[in-house]
Amino acid sequence: MKYVGIGTILSILGVVCSIFIWGTEQAHLLSGILGGIFIFVSIVTSGAIASGDRIRANLATETKEARNERNRMMTNASLLALPNIIVAIFAYYL
């Protein structure tokens, strides 16, 4: 839950900074970009964009601790992205 709170704070700061920089018409921009960056980090750390041979080689050679760390990074990045995307969508339609 800590990462959801951090993501919420980042999304609110993103909206406030966007309003100061571009005005209310573009209030969704910075929090949407942050959400996109965190989703990209989550995808990269999960290995979803790698080929099947690469995934199989990674699973065969990595330790259980390394796999757990990679999954934890993926989950944390997803939890950071969730509030940013929700706030960006809300600010876009507001």
N, C-alpha and C positions, 0 to 999 in steps of 0.2 A: 504494500500500500504506500510505502515511502516513495516509490517511483511514480505512482499515479499523482501524488501530491506535488512532486517536483515538476512533473509534466503539466499539471494545472497551473502552477506558478509561472512556468515558462510560456504557456499559451496566453495567459493574461498579460504578461509583460510584452509578448509579441503583438497582441492586439493594441495595447496602449502605444507602443513604439510605432506601429503602422499608422495609427491615427495621427500621431504627431508628425510623421514623415510625409505620408501621402493623403491623409484625410480619411473621412469615414467611408468613402467608396472603396478603398483598398484595405479595410481593417482586417481582412482575413489573410492577407498576403504572408506576413512573417510567421504566423502560427501554422499556416499551411505548409510553408517551406520547412519549418522545423519538424512537423509531422512527417513530411516526405523524407527528410534526411534520416529520421529515426526508423522509419519503415525500411528504407534502403539498408541501413546498418543491420536491422533484424534479418532481412533476406540474405544478406551476405554472410552473416555469422551462422545462419541455419544451414547454409550450403545448398539452398534451393536453386541457385543458378549454376551449379556445377554439373558436369556431365556424370553419367552413371559410373563410369570407370573411376573418376576422381572421388566420388562419394564412397565407393567401395574401398578404395585405397586408404582414404582418410579413416574410415571406420575400422579397418584392419590394423592400422598402425598407431592410432591415438590411444592414450590411456583412458581409463574410466574417469579420472579426475579432470583431464583435459576436455572430455566430452561433456561432463557436467558443467564445467566453466563456460564452454561454448553455448550450451543450452541456457545457462543462467544469463549470459550476455544477450542472447536472443530474446528471452522473456523480458528482461529489463528494458531493452530498446523498444519492444512492443508496448510495454506499459507506459513508457515516456511518450510514445507516438499517439496513443489513444486519446488523451485529453486534448492534444493539439489538433488532431483531425476533427474532433467533435466541436471544439470552439471555432475552428476555421469554417466549418459548414454552417454553424449557427451565425457567425458574423457575416458570412456571405449572403444568407437569406434575410438578415435583419434589416 
